[in-house]
Amino acid sequence: MSTQLNIFDISRGRDNEVSKEMKLLIYSTGSEDKDKERVYNLIDGKRSTQDIADILGKPINKISGRFTQLKLEKRIRFVQKIGCGHSKFSIYEKTNVLTTNN
């Protein structure tokens, strides 16, 4: 008995068929919202974005969008940038704005 794997070429850019299919898969599992809440819970005004990525065991590019979402929701605000080698990472703190997920 052989198992056939579906292989997706995700390197073709955004808004193509595969990209849209993968986005639907991510949204259907709710993993994006879970990651956003995990990121939010780790924000303390002292940890950098890289520190949070390390704690979650994910590359920074996999969670950077969660910081953007939280900023747009006004749940966090930028504090400062810190340097680490040749890279710079942001530090955020929580705001007092409460949001509801409808």
PEVENDA-V819922 format. One record per backbone hydrogen bond with DSSP energy under -0.5 kcal/mol. NH is the residue of the N-H (numbers start at 1). CO is the residue of the C=O. E is the energy in kcal/mol with one decimal. If there is no record, write none. Layout:
nh:NH co:CO e:E
nh:NH co:CO e:E
This chain:
nh:4 co:2 e:-0.5
nh:5 co:3 e:-0.5
nh:7 co:5 e:-0.6
nh:10 co:8 e:-1.0
nh:12 co:9 e:-0.7
nh:13 co:10 e:-0.5
nh:20 co:16 e:-2.5
nh:21 co:17 e:-2.2
nh:22 co:18 e:-2.7
nh:23 co:19 e:-2.3
nh:24 co:20 e:-2.1
nh:25 co:21 e:-2.0
nh:26 co:22 e:-2.4
nh:27 co:23 e:-2.7
nh:28 co:24 e:-2.4
nh:29 co:25 e:-1.2
nh:30 co:26 e:-0.9
nh:31 co:26 e:-0.9
nh:32 co:26 e:-0.5
nh:34 co:30 e:-1.9
nh:35 co:31 e:-2.6
nh:36 co:32 e:-2.3
nh:37 co:33 e:-2.2
nh:38 co:34 e:-2.3
nh:39 co:35 e:-2.8
nh:40 co:36 e:-2.5
nh:41 co:37 e:-2.4
nh:42 co:38 e:-1.1
nh:42 co:39 e:-0.8
nh:43 co:39 e:-0.9
nh:43 co:40 e:-0.9
nh:45 co:92 e:-1.4
nh:49 co:90 e:-2.0
nh:52 co:48 e:-2.2
nh:53 co:49 e:-2.2
nh:54 co:50 e:-2.5
nh:55 co:51 e:-2.3
nh:56 co:52 e:-2.3
nh:57 co:53 e:-0.9
nh:58 co:53 e:-2.3
nh:62 co:59 e:-1.7
nh:63 co:59 e:-0.7
nh:63 co:60 e:-1.0
nh:64 co:60 e:-1.4
nh:66 co:63 e:-1.3
nh:67 co:63 e:-1.0
nh:68 co:64 e:-1.6
nh:69 co:65 e:-2.4
nh:70 co:66 e:-2.3
nh:71 co:67 e:-2.3
nh:72 co:68 e:-2.5
nh:73 co:69 e:-2.0
nh:74 co:71 e:-1.5
nh:75 co:70 e:-2.5
nh:76 co:70 e:-0.9
nh:77 co:93 e:-2.5
nh:79 co:91 e:-3.1
nh:80 co:91 e:-1.1
nh:82 co:89 e:-3.0
nh:84 co:87 e:-3.1
nh:87 co:84 e:-1.8
nh:89 co:82 e:-2.9
nh:91 co:80 e:-2.4
nh:92 co:47 e:-0.6
nh:93 co:77 e:-2.3
nh:95 co:75 e:-2.5
nh:102 co:100 e:-0.8
